[in-house]
């Protein structure tokens, strides 16, 4: 594959030596987490589980739950405002808004259009993207295409979820895993600057039933039966999802590293989809990564699907962990099945 090249001064000499191509820059990132914390202890009041079981099987200690009157568009808009503030970007400058989500406020209009209205980005085109937990990397890759084609100068990419509304709070197999939140990034073409080096996306629709929400679409519209059979909730085959996640995340990570000719030892930070500590550890082991390379915050937020790596990226940046010129590997996996990975020079 031939990647577009442009003259560029790499901040990180490793990247300069290994990879001469440049895609687009991440001007700033932001995030928003709802105030309400739901601890493992509190979940023991809802289903037959324990803090010990949840912690040892997943690494999750607590998650955030959005208020009843706080919707995915609100979470997304708050994350967007945070990124805009940090990047010094006004709403009018935004050319395109992509919202990755599986929990839109409603099927249509898109959540991206609702965000456009909330933040006042009146010059922006807007659409939603549905790639479940892989959504943010899919959105980054698509946003990058618009920057590289010079169609747009400023693209706002958001991962946002109110998963608490599609969780079956009577199903202990799933309700312990997920949380609400949003993360955002502003993409721009900043000549001679840092940015997204490459990204990959993948899918296997033959395994869609492993993780899905059966009802609410055209196949099973809302009915008395669909409600009685609890078909409007997320369903998952945990063990199979686990195996597929580890395999797909490893091969996506290897693919992007290979493309950039960067060895795993040269990566400063790996930001994996925050689904499960054991998945992250298995991926880290197989890639021969060191524990200190892995960024993990799922203990505080659980799996926030499309928002997960966006929140993690913002947290890593805000905490000062990311230094200019650092090489970051983002790797994700989700329903579809879908997966993806990206290499960023910070
Ligand atoms: N508390 C207590 N027991 C629970 C439980 C809970 N919250 N959830 C499930 N169990 C029980 C099951 O009922 C089952 O009991 P049984 O053996 O009597 O039928 C048993 O625990 C299953 O245990 P185990 O086989 O050890 O589970 P696991 O190691 O596969 O862990 C998951 C379960 C869900 C944590 C794990 O499969 C997983 O993380 N899968 C990937 C999920 C994911 O990340 N999805 C999103 C991807 S984007």
Boltz pocket constraint, residues with backbone or C-beta under 6 A from the ligand:
constraints:
  - pocket:
      binder: B
      contacts: [[A, 48], [A, 49], [A, 50], [A, 53], [A, 54], [A, 57], [A, 58], [A, 133], [A, 172], [A, 173], [A, 174], [A, 176], [A, 177], [A, 236], [A, 237], [A, 238], [A, 239], [A, 241], [A, 242], [A, 245], [A, 275], [A, 276], [A, 279], [A, 303], [A, 333], [A, 334], [A, 335]]
      max_distance: 6.0
